[in-house]
């Protein structure tokens, strides 16, 4: 039988990664219709970034650019950023987790 300490050690690096398809859908629902195309392209750049540092840099640029134009969408973006970009910390062979669903939520080990 697996003891609690071993179980805790095994899963302490486990966290949730949100399906990027549904993340983008929720974000665009909060964006003004006139900006949805622009916001989609910017968010796609963030999610397709080669690493987490680049994604954060692009996020900061987007937050400053759209702060007055789409505050609700930016709140959704900020709230879900860590979950949606969790796959960027994975090895390249797991890159398919970015858009794979079902399930729409992936458990990811760090």
N, C-alpha and C positions, 0 to 999 in steps of 0.2 A: 504494500500500500504506500502511496506517495504521501509523504508528510507535508504539512502546511508550509513549512519553511522552504522545502524544495519546490513546491508549487508556486509560492510567491517569487522565488528566485527565477524560476522558469518564465514567468509571465510579467516580470517587472518592466521589461522593455517593450511590451506590447501596447500599441495604441491604435486608434481608429483612423482610417483613411476614407474620406468621403468620395463617392463617385463624382468625377468631374463633370459628367454630363448633367447630372441633377443640380450640382453646385452652380453651373453656368445658367441653367434654366431658372433657378431661384433668383440669381443675381439680375438677370434680364427682366424678370417680372417686377423687380423693384426699380428698374431704370426707366427714365422717360422714353417714350417710343421714339422720339427724334434722335436719341443718342444710342439706341440699342446696337446698331451696327458698329459704331465706333468702339463702344464698350466691349462688345464681343471680341473684336480684333485685339484690343489691348489685353483683355483677360486671357485670351488664347496665347498671346506672347508670354504672359506670366507663367501659365501652366506648362508651356512648351520650353521653358528656360532650361539650359543645360545643368544648372545646379541651383541650390536654395539661395545662395547669396545673390545671384543674378535675378532670381524671382523676387526677392525682397527689394532690390534696387528698382525693378520695374514697378512693383507695388507702390513704393514711395513716390515715384514719378506720377503714377496714375492718381494717387490720392491727392497730390497737390494740383494736378491738372483738372480734376473733376469735382473738387471739394464743394464748389458752389452750384454746379450744374446737376449733380446726381448724388446728394448726400445719403439717401436711403440705399441706393445700390452700393455705395462705398462702405456703408455699415455692414451689409451682407458680405461684401468682399473681405473686409477686415475680420469679421467674426468667423468666417469659414476658411480663411487663408491657410492656416496651419494644417487643417484636416485635408484640404484639397491638394496641398503641395507635399503631403507626407511621402508620396511615392518618389519624390526627388532625392530622398536620402537612401533609396534602395539601389542595389546593383543594377546595371543596365539590363540584365536578363529578365528583370521583373517589371520593365517599363510598361508592359501591357496592362498592369493594374490601373493605369491612368483612366482608361475608358471602359474597362471590362465590366459588364453587368449582365444578368444577375450573378452574384448578389451586388447590390449597389453600395455596399459597405464592405471594405476589405480589412482584415486584421493584418497589421504589418509589424514585423519585428525590427528593432533597431539594434 
